[in-house]
Amino acid sequence: MRRFSQRLVVLSVVGLTAISPVLAGSPTGSESGVTIQTFQFKPSSLEVEAGTRVAWTNGDDILHTVTSGTPESPDRRFHSPLDGKGATYSVTFSDPGAYPYFCNRHRSMRGEIVVTKSGK
C-alpha cells in the first residue's frame, strides 16, 4: 500500500511540473478567461492585474494550442495543447507587461494578455 501512495505523489508532482509555465506565481484568487471559438481567441486582448490566473478553454472540436510569443518569434514562456472541446489551460501572470500568444496550428489565431500592476 505504501508504494502506491508514493507513486501517486510522484505522478502528481510530475503532472504539475509539466503544466506549470514559467510565468506561474502564487495565485491571489483572481481569475479571468479566454475562450477559443471558431478559430478565434475571445477576447483577443485581455487586461488583468498582476497575480491573476488566466484560463483558456477550447470551445472548438479540434486541437488548438496556446503558445506565447508570435508565430514569427515564439518565446515559449508558456505553451500547451488544448486537445478538443472543453480542454483548459491556465497561467498565473505575476509580472506587468504585454504577453502576445498564438495557436501554433492556426497561426492567424492571435491574442494578447496585458498585465498591469496589482491595485493591492
C-alpha positions in Angstrom: 0.0 0.0 0.0 2.8 2.4 0.8 4.4 2.1 -2.7 1.1 3.0 -4.3 0.9 6.3 -2.2 4.4 7.2 -3.2 3.7 6.7 -6.8 0.6 9.0 -6.6 2.7 11.7 -5.1 5.4 11.4 -7.8 2.8 11.4 -10.6 1.1 14.5 -9.1 4.4 16.4 -8.9 5.3 15.4 -12.4 1.9 16.5 -13.7 2.1 19.9 -12.0 5.6 20.5 -13.3 4.7 19.6 -16.8 1.9 22.2 -17.0 3.4 24.8 -14.7 4.5 27.6 -17.0 7.5 29.9 -16.4 5.1 32.8 -15.5 3.4 30.9 -12.8 3.2 32.6 -9.5 1.3 32.5 -6.3 -2.4 32.7 -7.1 -4.2 35.6 -5.5 -7.7 34.3 -6.1 -8.2 36.5 -9.2 -9.1 34.6 -12.4 -10.0 35.6 -16.0 -10.8 33.6 -19.0 -10.3 33.4 -22.7 -12.5 31.1 -24.9 -11.4 29.6 -28.2 -14.3 29.6 -30.6 -14.5 29.3 -34.3 -10.7 29.7 -34.7 -10.6 32.9 -32.5 -9.4 33.8 -29.1 -12.3 35.6 -27.3 -11.5 38.2 -26.1 -8.4 38.7 -28.4 -6.9 41.2 -25.9 -7.4 40.8 -22.1 -6.2 43.2 -19.5 -5.6 41.8 -16.0 -3.8 42.8 -12.8 -0.6 41.1 -11.8 -1.3 37.9 -9.9 -4.3 37.0 -12.0 -4.7 33.5 -13.3 -5.9 33.4 -16.9 -7.6 30.2 -18.1 -8.1 29.3 -21.8 -10.9 27.0 -22.7 -11.2 25.3 -26.1 -14.7 25.6 -27.5 -13.9 24.0 -30.8 -13.8 20.3 -31.6 -10.2 20.3 -32.8 -6.8 20.7 -31.3 -5.5 24.3 -30.7 -2.5 25.5 -28.8 -1.8 28.4 -26.5 1.8 29.4 -27.3 3.4 32.6 -26.0 5.1 35.0 -28.4 4.2 35.4 -32.1 4.3 32.9 -35.0 7.4 34.7 -36.2 9.1 34.7 -32.8 7.6 32.2 -30.3 9.2 32.6 -26.9 7.7 29.5 -25.2 7.2 31.2 -21.8 4.1 29.2 -21.8 2.7 26.6 -24.2 0.0 24.0 -24.0 -2.1 22.0 -26.5 -5.8 22.1 -25.9 -7.0 18.9 -27.4 -10.6 19.4 -28.3 -13.8 20.9 -26.9 -13.6 21.6 -23.1 -9.8 21.3 -22.8 -8.4 24.0 -20.5 -5.0 25.5 -19.6 -4.2 28.3 -17.2 -1.2 30.6 -16.4 -0.8 33.0 -13.5 0.8 36.2 -14.6 2.9 37.8 -11.9 4.8 40.5 -13.8 3.3 43.5 -15.6 3.8 43.7 -19.3 2.3 42.6 -22.6 2.2 38.9 -23.4 1.3 38.0 -27.0 0.3 34.4 -27.8 -1.0 32.4 -30.7 -2.2 29.0 -31.8 0.8 27.0 -33.2 -1.5 25.0 -35.5 -3.5 28.0 -36.8 -1.1 30.9 -36.9 -3.6 33.5 -37.8 -5.2 32.9 -34.3 -3.5 35.5 -32.1 -4.2 37.1 -28.7 -2.6 39.2 -26.0 -2.7 39.4 -22.2 -1.8 42.8 -20.9 -0.8 42.6 -17.2 -1.0 45.8 -15.1 0.3 46.3 -11.6 -1.9 45.0 -8.8 -4.0 47.6 -7.1 -3.4 46.0 -3.7 
